[in-house]
Amino acid sequence: MKVFLALAAGYVLGARTGSEHFEEVVRSMRAIKDSEEFHDLVASVRNHAGATLRELATMIDRPAADGSDPAAAGDLVERVRHLAGLR
């Protein structure tokens, strides 16, 4: 996914600036990628995603408040739909 985003950003920026400014764009992107702020942002996003996934796992493992348990039948999709109120 990271490679795709880098390619897409490079294509868009390269198309707008033309070939003569390509090296400048590459240097700028590398500077952003190597910056402490970017590393902090990536770490923050990873931490948030991890916490969200742990919270979702806890919700899925917890029995339903109304006593019904779609996960008992082994259907994880039904359990998530039940928790999200889609059923």
PyMOL commands that set and color helices and strands:
alter all, ss='L'
color gray80, all
select helices_A, chain A and resi 2-17+19-34+36-61+70-73+76-84
alter helices_A, ss='H'
color red, helices_A
deselect
rebuild
show_as cartoon
